[in-house]
Amino acid sequence: MNCPICKFGEMKNGHSLVVLTRKNATVIFRNVPAKVCDDCGEYYLDEEIAKKVYTRAQACFSTGQEVAIIEWQQKISA
């Protein structure tokens, strides 16, 4: 599948850095499984992974954390 953003690269299985912000808070997820463009680096998360990322980020935002860095683990719980 060609990248929908740059139209040149091919989407391949890989890992990405996902950064989410809300107001003054930032949550960084490292090594998240994703489809990554081999040309521009754009990434896409599948639905299951995206739900886990958003659920975990919401937990950080609700506790008032200003910065959180999370190393993705295959069995991360939502």
All heavy atoms as a GROMACS GRO file, in nm:
protein
  613
    1MET      N    1   0.084  -0.117   0.000
    1MET     CA    2   0.000   0.000   0.000
    1MET      C    3   0.089   0.125   0.000
    1MET      O    4   0.181   0.135   0.079
    1MET     CB    5  -0.089  -0.003   0.124
    1MET     CG    6  -0.164   0.123   0.149
    1MET     SD    7  -0.269   0.104   0.296
    1MET     CE    8  -0.273   0.271   0.350
    2ASN      N    9   0.060   0.217  -0.088
    2ASN     CA   10   0.134   0.343  -0.090
    2ASN      C   11   0.086   0.435   0.020
    2ASN      O   12  -0.031   0.431   0.059
    2ASN     CB   13   0.118   0.414  -0.225
    2ASN     CG   14   0.203   0.351  -0.332
    2ASN    OD1   15   0.290   0.270  -0.305
    2ASN    ND2   16   0.179   0.388  -0.456
    3CYS      N   17   0.175   0.520   0.067
    3CYS     CA   18   0.144   0.616   0.173
    3CYS      C   19   0.040   0.716   0.123
    3CYS      O   20   0.057   0.777   0.018
    3CYS     CB   21   0.270   0.689   0.215
    3CYS     SG   22   0.242   0.816   0.339
    4PRO      N   23  -0.069   0.736   0.198
    4PRO     CA   24  -0.170   0.832   0.157
    4PRO      C   25  -0.125   0.978   0.172
    4PRO      O   26  -0.185   1.067   0.115
    4PRO     CB   27  -0.289   0.804   0.249
    4PRO     CG   28  -0.236   0.721   0.360
    4PRO     CD   29  -0.109   0.659   0.314
    5ILE      N   30  -0.016   1.001   0.242
    5ILE     CA   31   0.033   1.138   0.261
    5ILE      C   32   0.130   1.178   0.150
    5ILE      O   33   0.106   1.273   0.077
    5ILE     CB   34   0.100   1.155   0.400
    5ILE    CG1   35   0.002   1.124   0.513
    5ILE    CG2   36   0.160   1.295   0.415
    5ILE    CD1   37  -0.120   1.213   0.519
    6CYS      N   38   0.242   1.105   0.137
    6CYS     CA   39   0.343   1.145   0.038
    6CYS      C   40   0.321   1.082  -0.099
    6CYS      O   41   0.377   1.127  -0.197
    6CYS     CB   42   0.483   1.114   0.090
    6CYS     SG   43   0.527   0.938   0.088
    7LYS      N   44   0.242   0.975  -0.105
    7LYS     CA   45   0.210   0.903  -0.229
    7LYS      C   46   0.327   0.825  -0.290
    7LYS      O   47   0.312   0.761  -0.391
    7LYS     CB   48   0.155   0.999  -0.337
    7LYS     CG   49   0.044   1.089  -0.292
    7LYS     CD   50  -0.082   1.014  -0.263
    7LYS     CE   51  -0.195   1.111  -0.236
    7LYS     NZ   52  -0.278   1.079  -0.126
    8PHE      N   53   0.445   0.833  -0.230
    8PHE     CA   54   0.562   0.765  -0.286
    8PHE      C   55   0.605   0.643  -0.204
    8PHE      O   56   0.643   0.542  -0.259
    8PHE     CB   57   0.682   0.862  -0.296
    8PHE     CG   58   0.655   0.977  -0.386
    8PHE    CD1   59   0.631   1.103  -0.335
    8PHE    CD2   60   0.651   0.960  -0.524
    8PHE    CE1   61   0.605   1.210  -0.418
    8PHE    CE2   62   0.625   1.066  -0.608
    8PHE     CZ   63   0.602   1.192  -0.555
    9GLY      N   64   0.603   0.657  -0.073
    9GLY     CA   65   0.653   0.551   0.014
    9GLY      C   66   0.555   0.436   0.026
    9GLY      O   67   0.437   0.446  -0.009
   10GLU      N   68   0.606   0.328   0.080
   10GLU     CA   69   0.523   0.210   0.105
   10GLU      C   70   0.506   0.194   0.255
   10GLU      O   71   0.600   0.212   0.332
   10GLU     CB   72   0.590   0.086   0.046
   10GLU     CG   73   0.502  -0.036   0.055
   10GLU     CD   74   0.559  -0.154  -0.022
   10GLU    OE1   75   0.628  -0.131  -0.123
   10GLU    OE2   76   0.534  -0.267   0.022
   11MET      N   77   0.384   0.160   0.296
   11MET     CA   78   0.354   0.141   0.438
   11MET      C   79   0.402   0.002   0.479
   11MET      O   80   0.364  -0.098   0.419
   11MET     CB   81   0.204   0.155   0.464
   11MET     CG   82   0.147   0.289   0.421
   11MET     SD   83   0.226   0.432   0.495
   11MET     CE   84   0.173   0.418   0.664
   12LYS      N   85   0.488  -0.001   0.581
   12LYS     CA   86   0.544  -0.128   0.629
   12LYS      C   87   0.525  -0.139   0.779
   12LYS      O   88   0.516  -0.038   0.849
   12LYS     CB   89   0.692  -0.135   0.594
   12LYS     CG   90   0.718  -0.136   0.445
   12LYS     CD   91   0.863  -0.154   0.415
   12LYS     CE   92   0.882  -0.160   0.262
   12LYS     NZ   93   1.018  -0.181   0.226
   13ASN      N   94   0.522  -0.262   0.828
   13ASN     CA   95   0.514  -0.284   0.972
   13ASN      C   96   0.639  -0.229   1.037
   13ASN      O   97   0.750  -0.249   0.987
   13ASN     CB   98   0.500  -0.432   1.004
   13ASN     CG   99   0.364  -0.486   0.965
   13ASN    OD1  100   0.265  -0.414   0.966
   13ASN    ND2  101   0.359  -0.612   0.928
   14GLY      N  102   0.620  -0.160   1.147
   14GLY     CA  103   0.734  -0.104   1.220
   14GLY      C  104   0.689  -0.051   1.355
   14GLY      O  105   0.588  -0.096   1.409
   15HIS      N  106   0.762   0.045   1.406
   15HIS     CA  107   0.731   0.107   1.535
   15HIS      C  108   0.746   0.257   1.521
   15HIS      O  109   0.824   0.306   1.440
   15HIS     CB  110   0.826   0.054   1.643
   15HIS     CG  111   0.807  -0.090   1.671
   15HIS    ND1  112   0.867  -0.189   1.595
   15HIS    CD2  113   0.731  -0.154   1.762
   15HIS    CE1  114   0.829  -0.306   1.642
   15HIS    NE2  115   0.747  -0.288   1.742
   16SER      N  116   0.670   0.328   1.605
   16SER     CA  117   0.672   0.474   1.596
   16SER      C  118   0.667   0.537   1.734
   16SER      O  119   0.629   0.473   1.832
   16SER     CB  120   0.554   0.522   1.513
   16SER     OG  121   0.565   0.660   1.488
   17LEU      N  122   0.704   0.663   1.737
   17LEU     CA  123   0.691   0.746   1.856
   17LEU      C  124   0.557   0.818   1.844
   17LEU      O  125   0.530   0.882   1.741
   17LEU     CB  126   0.806   0.847   1.860
   17LEU     CG  127   0.809   0.942   1.978
   17LEU    CD1  128   0.859   0.866   2.102
   17LEU    CD2  129   0.904   1.057   1.949
   18VAL      N  130   0.473   0.806   1.945
   18VAL     CA  131   0.342   0.871   1.944
   18VAL      C  132   0.341   0.976   2.055
   18VAL      O  133   0.366   0.944   2.171
   18VAL     CB  134   0.228   0.769   1.966
   18VAL    CG1  135   0.093   0.838   1.972
   18VAL    CG2  136   0.230   0.662   1.857
   19VAL      N  137   0.314   1.100   2.018
   19VAL     CA  138   0.312   1.211   2.114
   19VAL      C  139   0.172   1.270   2.115
   19VAL      O  140   0.121   1.313   2.012
   19VAL     CB  141   0.415   1.320   2.076
   19VAL    CG1  142   0.412   1.433   2.177
   19VAL    CG2  143   0.555   1.260   2.066
   20LEU      N  144   0.111   1.272   2.233
   20LEU     CA  145  -0.023   1.329   2.249
   20LEU      C  146  -0.015   1.444   2.349
   20LEU      O  147   0.052   1.432   2.453
   20LEU     CB  148  -0.121   1.224   2.300
   20LEU     CG  149  -0.139   1.102   2.209
   20LEU    CD1  150  -0.226   0.998   2.278
   20LEU    CD2  151  -0.199   1.142   2.076
   21THR      N  152  -0.082   1.554   2.319
   21THR     CA  153  -0.083   1.668   2.411
   21THR      C  154  -0.225   1.713   2.438
   21THR      O  155  -0.313   1.700   2.352
   21THR     CB  156  -0.004   1.788   2.354
   21THR    OG1  157  -0.061   1.825   2.230
   21THR    CG2  158   0.142   1.753   2.334
   22ARG      N  159  -0.244   1.762   2.557
   22ARG     CA  160  -0.371   1.823   2.596
   22ARG      C  161  -0.336   1.938   2.690
   22ARG      O  162  -0.276   1.916   2.794
   22ARG     CB  163  -0.461   1.723   2.666
   22ARG     CG  164  -0.594   1.784   2.706
   22ARG     CD  165  -0.686   1.688   2.776
   22ARG     NE  166  -0.725   1.582   2.685
   22ARG     CZ  167  -0.780   1.469   2.725
   22ARG    NH1  168  -0.799   1.447   2.853
   22ARG    NH2  169  -0.814   1.377   2.637
   23LYS      N  170  -0.373   2.057   2.650
   23LYS     CA  171  -0.338   2.179   2.723
   23LYS      C  172  -0.188   2.180   2.750
   23LYS      O  173  -0.110   2.183   2.657
   23LYS     CB  174  -0.422   2.194   2.848
   23LYS     CG  175  -0.571   2.209   2.818
   23LYS     CD  176  -0.653   2.232   2.941
   23LYS     CE  177  -0.800   2.238   2.902
   23LYS     NZ  178  -0.885   2.255   3.016
   24ASN      N  179  -0.148   2.177   2.877
   24ASN     CA  180  -0.005   2.182   2.911
   24ASN      C  181   0.055   2.044   2.941
   24ASN      O  182   0.164   2.034   2.995
   24ASN     CB  183   0.018   2.274   3.031
   24ASN     CG  184  -0.012   2.418   2.998
   24ASN    OD1  185   0.004   2.460   2.884
   24ASN    ND2  186  -0.057   2.493   3.096
   25ALA      N  187  -0.016   1.938   2.909
   25ALA     CA  188   0.030   1.802   2.939
   25ALA      C  189   0.071   1.729   2.810
   25ALA      O  190   0.009   1.748   2.706
   25ALA     CB  191  -0.080   1.724   3.010
   26THR      N  192   0.174   1.647   2.822
   26THR     CA  193   0.223   1.569   2.707
   26THR      C  194   0.248   1.426   2.750
   26THR      O  195   0.309   1.401   2.854
   26THR     CB  196   0.355   1.630   2.654
   26THR    OG1  197   0.332   1.765   2.615
   26THR    CG2  198   0.406   1.551   2.535
   27VAL      N  199   0.202   1.332   2.669
   27VAL     CA  200   0.228   1.190   2.690
   27VAL      C  201   0.301   1.138   2.567
   27VAL      O  202   0.256   1.158   2.454
   27VAL     CB  203   0.099   1.109   2.714
   27VAL    CG1  204   0.130   0.963   2.737
   27VAL    CG2  205   0.020   1.165   2.831
   28ILE      N  206   0.414   1.074   2.590
   28ILE     CA  207   0.497   1.020   2.482
   28ILE      C  208   0.501   0.869   2.495
   28ILE      O  209   0.537   0.817   2.601
   28ILE     CB  210   0.640   1.077   2.490
   28ILE    CG1  211   0.636   1.230   2.480
   28ILE    CG2  212   0.728   1.016   2.381
   28ILE    CD1  213   0.767   1.296   2.518
   29PHE      N  214   0.465   0.802   2.388
   29PHE     CA  215   0.472   0.656   2.382
   29PHE      C  216   0.586   0.620   2.288
   29PHE      O  217   0.588   0.667   2.173
   29PHE     CB  218   0.343   0.594   2.328
   29PHE     CG  219   0.226   0.612   2.420
   29PHE    CD1  220   0.144   0.723   2.410
   29PHE    CD2  221   0.196   0.517   2.516
   29PHE    CE1  222   0.035   0.741   2.494
   29PHE    CE2  223   0.088   0.532   2.600
   29PHE     CZ  224   0.007   0.645   2.589
   30ARG      N  225   0.679   0.537   2.333
   30ARG     CA  226   0.790   0.496   2.248
   30ARG      C  227   0.770   0.352   2.200
   30ARG      O  228   0.716   0.269   2.273
   30ARG     CB  229   0.922   0.505   2.325
   30ARG     CG  230   0.954   0.646   2.367
   30ARG     CD  231   1.090   0.663   2.424
   30ARG     NE  232   1.113   0.575   2.538
   30ARG     CZ  233   1.209   0.591   2.626
   30ARG    NH1  234   1.293   0.692   2.616
   30ARG    NH2  235   1.223   0.508   2.727
   31ASN      N  236   0.813   0.325   2.076
   31ASN     CA  237   0.810   0.191   2.018
   31ASN      C  238   0.670   0.131   2.005
   31ASN      O  239   0.648   0.013   2.030
   31ASN     CB  240   0.900   0.095   2.095
   31ASN     CG  241   1.044   0.136   2.086
   31ASN    OD1  242   1.092   0.169   1.978
   31ASN    ND2  243   1.113   0.138   2.199
   32VAL      N  244   0.574   0.212   1.960
   32VAL     CA  245   0.437   0.166   1.939
   32VAL      C  246   0.428   0.097   1.804
   32VAL      O  247   0.472   0.152   1.702
   32VAL     CB  248   0.338   0.285   1.943
   32VAL    CG1  249   0.196   0.237   1.920
   32VAL    CG2  250   0.350   0.360   2.076
   33PRO      N  251   0.374  -0.025   1.799
   33PRO     CA  252   0.358  -0.094   1.670
   33PRO      C  253   0.268  -0.014   1.577
   33PRO      O  254   0.162   0.033   1.618
   33PRO     CB  255   0.292  -0.227   1.707
   33PRO     CG  256   0.303  -0.241   1.854
   33PRO     CD  257   0.322  -0.104   1.910
   34ALA      N  258   0.314   0.004   1.453
   34ALA     CA  259   0.238   0.086   1.358
   34ALA      C  260   0.277   0.050   1.216
   34ALA      O  261   0.378  -0.017   1.192
   34ALA     CB  262   0.269   0.234   1.383
   35LYS      N  263   0.196   0.094   1.122
   35LYS     CA  264   0.234   0.092   0.980
   35LYS      C  265   0.308   0.224   0.957
   35LYS      O  266   0.254   0.331   0.988
   35LYS     CB  267   0.111   0.085   0.889
   35LYS     CG  268   0.035  -0.044   0.899
   35LYS     CD  269   0.102  -0.149   0.819
   35LYS     CE  270   0.013  -0.273   0.813
   35LYS     NZ  271   0.080  -0.384   0.751
   36VAL      N  272   0.431   0.216   0.904
   36VAL     CA  273   0.515   0.334   0.889
   36VAL      C  274   0.558   0.348   0.743
   36VAL      O  275   0.601   0.250   0.680
   36VAL     CB  276   0.640   0.325   0.979
   36VAL    CG1  277   0.724   0.450   0.968
   36VAL    CG2  278   0.601   0.300   1.124
   37CYS      N  279   0.546   0.470   0.689
   37CYS     CA  280   0.589   0.496   0.552
   37CYS      C  281   0.741   0.494   0.546
   37CYS      O  282   0.809   0.560   0.625
   37CYS     CB  283   0.537   0.632   0.505
   37CYS     SG  284   0.599   0.679   0.342
   38ASP      N  285   0.795   0.418   0.451
   38ASP     CA  286   0.941   0.408   0.439
   38ASP      C  287   1.003   0.530   0.370
   38ASP      O  288   1.123   0.540   0.358
   38ASP     CB  289   0.982   0.279   0.369
   38ASP     CG  290   0.934   0.269   0.224
   38ASP    OD1  291   0.869   0.363   0.174
   38ASP    OD2  292   0.961   0.165   0.162
   39ASP      N  293   0.919   0.627   0.329
   39ASP     CA  294   0.971   0.748   0.266
   39ASP      C  295   0.958   0.869   0.359
   39ASP      O  296   1.055   0.932   0.394
   39ASP     CB  297   0.899   0.774   0.134
   39ASP     CG  298   0.960   0.889   0.056
   39ASP    OD1  299   1.082   0.888   0.034
   39ASP    OD2  300   0.885   0.982   0.021
   40CYS      N  301   0.836   0.901   0.401
   40CYS     CA  302   0.814   1.023   0.480
   40CYS      C  303   0.805   0.999   0.630
   40CYS      O  304   0.810   1.092   0.708
   40CYS     CB  305   0.690   1.097   0.431
   40CYS     SG  306   0.533   1.017   0.473
   41GLY      N  307   0.786   0.873   0.673
   41GLY     CA  308   0.780   0.842   0.816
   41GLY      C  309   0.643   0.854   0.879
   41GLY      O  310   0.626   0.831   0.998
   42GLU      N  311   0.542   0.892   0.801
   42GLU     CA  312   0.406   0.900   0.854
   42GLU      C  313   0.367   0.762   0.907
   42GLU      O  314   0.405   0.658   0.853
   42GLU     CB  315   0.309   0.941   0.742
   42GLU     CG  316   0.168   0.961   0.788
   42GLU     CD  317   0.148   1.083   0.876
   42GLU    OE1  318   0.228   1.178   0.868
   42GLU    OE2  319   0.051   1.082   0.954
   43TYR      N  320   0.290   0.760   1.018
   43TYR     CA  321   0.253   0.630   1.076
   43TYR      C  322   0.102   0.623   1.097
   43TYR      O  323   0.034   0.725   1.108
   43TYR     CB  324   0.325   0.606   1.208
   43TYR     CG  325   0.282   0.699   1.320
   43TYR    CD1  326   0.174   0.668   1.401
   43TYR    CD2  327   0.348   0.819   1.344
   43TYR    CE1  328   0.133   0.752   1.502
   43TYR    CE2  329   0.308   0.904   1.445
   43TYR     CZ  330   0.201   0.870   1.524
   43TYR     OH  331   0.160   0.954   1.624
   44TYR      N  332   0.053   0.500   1.101
   44TYR     CA  333  -0.087   0.474   1.127
   44TYR      C  334  -0.095   0.360   1.228
   44TYR      O  335  -0.026   0.259   1.215
   44TYR     CB  336  -0.162   0.433   0.999
   44TYR     CG  337  -0.169   0.548   0.903
   44TYR    CD1  338  -0.071   0.569   0.808
   44TYR    CD2  339  -0.274   0.640   0.911
   44TYR    CE1  340  -0.075   0.676   0.722
   44TYR    CE2  341  -0.280   0.748   0.824
   44TYR     CZ  342  -0.180   0.765   0.730
   44TYR     OH  343  -0.185   0.872   0.646
   45LEU      N  344  -0.183   0.378   1.328
   45LEU     CA  345  -0.205   0.275   1.430
   45LEU      C  346  -0.330   0.197   1.395
   45LEU      O  347  -0.427   0.255   1.345
   45LEU     CB  348  -0.224   0.340   1.567
   45LEU     CG  349  -0.115   0.435   1.615
   45LEU    CD1  350  -0.153   0.495   1.750
   45LEU    CD2  351   0.019   0.365   1.622
   46ASP      N  352  -0.328   0.067   1.424
   46ASP     CA  353  -0.452  -0.007   1.402
   46ASP      C  354  -0.548   0.029   1.517
   46ASP      O  355  -0.509   0.090   1.617
   46ASP     CB  356  -0.429  -0.157   1.386
   46ASP     CG  357  -0.389  -0.229   1.514
   46ASP    OD1  358  -0.421  -0.183   1.625
   46ASP    OD2  359  -0.324  -0.335   1.503
   47GLU      N  360  -0.673  -0.007   1.501
   47GLU     CA  361  -0.777   0.035   1.595
   47GLU      C  362  -0.750  -0.010   1.738
   47GLU      O  363  -0.766   0.067   1.833
   47GLU     CB  364  -0.913  -0.017   1.548
   47GLU     CG  365  -1.028   0.035   1.630
   47GLU     CD  366  -1.164  -0.008   1.575
   47GLU    OE1  367  -1.170  -0.069   1.467
   47GLU    OE2  368  -1.264   0.021   1.642
   48GLU      N  369  -0.708  -0.134   1.755
   48GLU     CA  370  -0.683  -0.188   1.890
   48GLU      C  371  -0.569  -0.112   1.959
   48GLU      O  372  -0.581  -0.074   2.076
   48GLU     CB  373  -0.648  -0.337   1.880
   48GLU     CG  374  -0.616  -0.400   2.013
   48GLU     CD  375  -0.571  -0.545   1.999
   48GLU    OE1  376  -0.604  -0.610   1.898
   48GLU    OE2  377  -0.501  -0.591   2.090
   49ILE      N  378  -0.461  -0.090   1.887
   49ILE     CA  379  -0.346  -0.018   1.944
   49ILE      C  380  -0.386   0.126   1.975
   49ILE      O  381  -0.354   0.179   2.082
   49ILE     CB  382  -0.225  -0.020   1.847
   49ILE    CG1  383  -0.178  -0.163   1.824
   49ILE    CG2  384  -0.113   0.068   1.898
   49ILE    CD1  385  -0.117  -0.232   1.942
   50ALA      N  386  -0.458   0.191   1.885
   50ALA     CA  387  -0.501   0.330   1.907
   50ALA      C  388  -0.588   0.342   2.033
   50ALA      O  389  -0.569   0.434   2.113
   50ALA     CB  390  -0.577   0.381   1.786
   51LYS      N  391  -0.679   0.249   2.052
   51LYS     CA  392  -0.764   0.251   2.172
   51LYS      C  393  -0.679   0.242   2.298
   51LYS      O  394  -0.702   0.314   2.396
   51LYS     CB  395  -0.866   0.137   2.169
   51LYS     CG  396  -0.981   0.162   2.077
   51LYS     CD  397  -1.079   0.045   2.082
   51LYS     CE  398  -1.192   0.065   1.983
   51LYS     NZ  399  -1.285  -0.048   1.984
   52LYS      N  400  -0.580   0.153   2.298
   52LYS     CA  401  -0.492   0.137   2.415
   52LYS      C  402  -0.411   0.263   2.440
   52LYS      O  403  -0.394   0.306   2.554
   52LYS     CB  404  -0.400   0.016   2.397
   52LYS     CG  405  -0.474  -0.116   2.405
   52LYS     CD  406  -0.381  -0.232   2.383
   52LYS     CE  407  -0.457  -0.364   2.388
   52LYS     NZ  408  -0.370  -0.479   2.364
   53VAL      N  409  -0.360   0.323   2.334
   53VAL     CA  410  -0.282   0.447   2.347
   53VAL      C  411  -0.370   0.557   2.407
   53VAL      O  412  -0.331   0.624   2.503
   53VAL     CB  413  -0.225   0.490   2.210
   53VAL    CG1  414  -0.176   0.634   2.214
   53VAL    CG2  415  -0.112   0.398   2.168
   54TYR      N  416  -0.488   0.578   2.352
   54TYR     CA  417  -0.576   0.685   2.400
   54TYR      C  418  -0.624   0.661   2.543
   54TYR      O  419  -0.633   0.754   2.623
   54TYR     CB  420  -0.695   0.705   2.307
   54TYR     CG  421  -0.656   0.758   2.172
   54TYR    CD1  422  -0.709   0.705   2.055
   54TYR    CD2  423  -0.562   0.862   2.159
   54TYR    CE1  424  -0.671   0.754   1.931
   54TYR    CE2  425  -0.524   0.910   2.035
   54TYR     CZ  426  -0.579   0.856   1.922
   54TYR     OH  427  -0.542   0.904   1.799
   55THR      N  428  -0.652   0.535   2.577
   55THR     CA  429  -0.696   0.502   2.713
   55THR      C  430  -0.584   0.530   2.813
   55THR      O  431  -0.607   0.591   2.918
   55THR     CB  432  -0.739   0.354   2.722
   55THR    OG1  433  -0.849   0.334   2.632
   55THR    CG2  434  -0.780   0.317   2.862
   56ARG      N  435  -0.464   0.488   2.780
   56ARG     CA  436  -0.350   0.511   2.870
   56ARG      C  437  -0.318   0.660   2.880
   56ARG      O  438  -0.288   0.709   2.990
   56ARG     CB  439  -0.229   0.432   2.817
   56ARG     CG  440  -0.110   0.436   2.907
   56ARG     CD  441  -0.133   0.352   3.032
   56ARG     NE  442  -0.026   0.370   3.126
   56ARG     CZ  443   0.084   0.298   3.131
   56ARG    NH1  444   0.101   0.198   3.046
   56ARG    NH2  445   0.176   0.321   3.221
   57ALA      N  446  -0.325   0.732   2.771
   57ALA     CA  447  -0.300   0.877   2.774
   57ALA      C  448  -0.405   0.947   2.860
   57ALA      O  449  -0.372   1.034   2.940
   57ALA     CB  450  -0.300   0.933   2.633
   58GLN      N  451  -0.531   0.909   2.845
   58GLN     CA  452  -0.638   0.968   2.924
   58GLN      C  453  -0.612   0.949   3.073
   58GLN      O  454  -0.635   1.039   3.153
   58GLN     CB  455  -0.774   0.910   2.886
   58GLN     CG  456  -0.890   0.967   2.964
   58GLN     CD  457  -0.903   1.118   2.952
   58GLN    OE1  458  -0.886   1.174   2.845
   58GLN    NE2  459  -0.930   1.184   3.062
   59ALA      N  460  -0.563   0.831   3.111
   59ALA     CA  461  -0.532   0.804   3.252
   59ALA      C  462  -0.424   0.901   3.302
   59ALA      O  463  -0.433   0.953   3.413
   59ALA     CB  464  -0.487   0.660   3.270
   60CYS      N  465  -0.324   0.928   3.220
   60CYS     CA  466  -0.218   1.022   3.257
   60CYS      C  467  -0.273   1.164   3.268
   60CYS      O  468  -0.244   1.235   3.363
   60CYS     CB  469  -0.104   1.018   3.155
   60CYS     SG  470  -0.011   0.865   3.154
   61PHE      N  471  -0.354   1.205   3.170
   61PHE     CA  472  -0.411   1.339   3.172
   61PHE      C  473  -0.500   1.359   3.295
   61PHE      O  474  -0.499   1.462   3.359
   61PHE     CB  475  -0.493   1.367   3.046
   61PHE     CG  476  -0.411   1.374   2.919
   61PHE    CD1  477  -0.457   1.316   2.802
   61PHE    CD2  478  -0.288   1.438   2.916
   61PHE    CE1  479  -0.383   1.323   2.685
   61PHE    CE2  480  -0.213   1.446   2.798
   61PHE     CZ  481  -0.261   1.388   2.683
   62SER      N  482  -0.582   1.255   3.329
   62SER     CA  483  -0.674   1.271   3.441
   62SER      C  484  -0.607   1.277   3.577
   62SER      O  485  -0.665   1.330   3.669
   62SER     CB  486  -0.780   1.164   3.449
   62SER     OG  487  -0.782   1.076   3.352
   63THR      N  488  -0.486   1.223   3.587
   63THR     CA  489  -0.416   1.228   3.716
   63THR      C  490  -0.335   1.356   3.732
   63THR      O  491  -0.270   1.375   3.834
   63THR     CB  492  -0.323   1.106   3.734
   63THR    OG1  493  -0.226   1.107   3.631
   63THR    CG2  494  -0.401   0.977   3.735
   64GLY      N  495  -0.338   1.440   3.628
   64GLY     CA  496  -0.269   1.567   3.639
   64GLY      C  497  -0.121   1.563   3.601
   64GLY      O  498  -0.050   1.661   3.624
   65GLN      N  499  -0.075   1.453   3.544
   65GLN     CA  500   0.064   1.447   3.501
   65GLN      C  501   0.087   1.548   3.390
   65GLN      O  502   0.006   1.561   3.299
   65GLN     CB  503   0.099   1.307   3.448
   65GLN     CG  504   0.110   1.203   3.556
   65GLN     CD  505   0.149   1.069   3.497
   65GLN    OE1  506   0.072   1.011   3.424
   65GLN    NE2  507   0.268   1.023   3.530
   66GLU      N  508   0.198   1.620   3.399
   66GLU     CA  509   0.230   1.716   3.294
   66GLU      C  510   0.312   1.652   3.183
   66GLU      O  511   0.298   1.689   3.066
   66GLU     CB  512   0.306   1.835   3.352
   66GLU     CG  513   0.216   1.923   3.436
   66GLU     CD  514   0.286   2.047   3.483
   66GLU    OE1  515   0.385   2.088   3.422
   66GLU    OE2  516   0.240   2.104   3.583
   67VAL      N  517   0.399   1.555   3.218
   67VAL     CA  518   0.479   1.485   3.118
   67VAL      C  519   0.485   1.338   3.159
   67VAL      O  520   0.513   1.306   3.274
   67VAL     CB  521   0.623   1.540   3.109
   67VAL    CG1  522   0.706   1.459   3.012
   67VAL    CG2  523   0.623   1.686   3.069
   68ALA      N  524   0.458   1.250   3.063
   68ALA     CA  525   0.471   1.106   3.086
   68ALA      C  526   0.539   1.046   2.965
   68ALA      O  527   0.506   1.080   2.851
   68ALA     CB  528   0.334   1.042   3.107
   69ILE      N  529   0.638   0.959   2.990
   69ILE     CA  530   0.706   0.887   2.882
   69ILE      C  531   0.684   0.739   2.909
   69ILE      O  532   0.722   0.689   3.015
   69ILE     CB  533   0.856   0.920   2.877
   69ILE    CG1  534   0.874   1.071   2.855
   69ILE    CG2  535   0.924   0.839   2.767
   69ILE    CD1  536   1.017   1.118   2.866
   70ILE      N  537   0.622   0.672   2.814
   70ILE     CA  538   0.584   0.532   2.832
   70ILE      C  539   0.648   0.448   2.723
   70ILE      O  540   0.630   0.473   2.604
   70ILE     CB  541   0.430   0.518   2.827
   70ILE    CG1  542   0.367   0.604   2.938
   70ILE    CG2  543   0.388   0.372   2.836
   70ILE    CD1  544   0.220   0.623   2.926
   71GLU      N  545   0.722   0.347   2.765
   71GLU     CA  546   0.781   0.250   2.672
   71GLU      C  547   0.674   0.146   2.643
   71GLU      O  548   0.624   0.080   2.735
   71GLU     CB  549   0.905   0.185   2.734
   71GLU     CG  550   0.978   0.095   2.642
   71GLU     CD  551   1.056   0.172   2.536
   71GLU    OE1  552   1.099   0.285   2.560
   71GLU    OE2  553   1.074   0.114   2.428
   72TRP      N  554   0.637   0.133   2.515
   72TRP     CA  555   0.531   0.039   2.478
   72TRP      C  556   0.577  -0.103   2.505
   72TRP      O  557   0.691  -0.139   2.474
   72TRP     CB  558   0.497   0.054   2.331
   72TRP     CG  559   0.375  -0.024   2.294
   72TRP    CD1  560   0.370  -0.151   2.246
   72TRP    CD2  561   0.241   0.018   2.308
   72TRP    NE1  562   0.241  -0.190   2.227
   72TRP    CE2  563   0.159  -0.088   2.266
   72TRP    CE3  564   0.180   0.135   2.354
   72TRP    CZ2  565   0.021  -0.080   2.265
   72TRP    CZ3  566   0.043   0.143   2.353
   72TRP    CH2  567  -0.035   0.037   2.310
   73GLN      N  568   0.488  -0.181   2.562
   73GLN     CA  569   0.513  -0.322   2.583
   73GLN      C  570   0.403  -0.398   2.514
   73GLN      O  571   0.288  -0.353   2.512
   73GLN     CB  572   0.516  -0.356   2.731
   73GLN     CG  573   0.630  -0.287   2.804
   73GLN     CD  574   0.624  -0.310   2.953
   73GLN    OE1  575   0.536  -0.379   3.003
   73GLN    NE2  576   0.718  -0.253   3.024
   74GLN      N  577   0.436  -0.511   2.457
   74GLN     CA  578   0.340  -0.588   2.377
   74GLN      C  579   0.212  -0.612   2.454
   74GLN      O  580   0.105  -0.609   2.397
   74GLN     CB  581   0.402  -0.719   2.332
   74GLN     CG  582   0.330  -0.784   2.218
   74GLN     CD  583   0.329  -0.700   2.091
   74GLN    OE1  584   0.401  -0.602   2.074
   74GLN    NE2  585   0.244  -0.736   2.000
   75LYS      N  586   0.219  -0.638   2.583
   75LYS     CA  587   0.100  -0.672   2.660
   75LYS      C  588   0.055  -0.555   2.746
   75LYS      O  589   0.012  -0.574   2.858
   75LYS     CB  590   0.126  -0.795   2.745
   75LYS     CG  591   0.157  -0.916   2.660
   75LYS     CD  592   0.149  -1.042   2.740
   75LYS     CE  593   0.190  -1.156   2.650
   75LYS     NZ  594   0.094  -1.255   2.634
   76ILE      N  595   0.064  -0.433   2.694
   76ILE     CA  596   0.019  -0.316   2.770
   76ILE      C  597  -0.130  -0.327   2.792
   76ILE      O  598  -0.204  -0.364   2.702
   76ILE     CB  599   0.057  -0.185   2.698
   76ILE    CG1  600   0.045  -0.068   2.793
   76ILE    CG2  601  -0.026  -0.162   2.576
   76ILE    CD1  602   0.111   0.059   2.740
   77SER      N  603  -0.175  -0.302   2.914
   77SER     CA  604  -0.318  -0.315   2.942
   77SER      C  605  -0.387  -0.181   2.926
   77SER      O  606  -0.330  -0.077   2.952
   77SER     CB  607  -0.338  -0.369   3.084
   77SER     OG  608  -0.280  -0.283   3.177
   78ALA      N  609  -0.510  -0.188   2.887
   78ALA     CA  610  -0.586  -0.064   2.863
   78ALA      C  611  -0.652  -0.016   2.990
   78ALA      O  612  -0.670  -0.076   3.085
   78ALA     CB  613  -0.691  -0.089   2.757
   0.00000   0.00000   0.00000
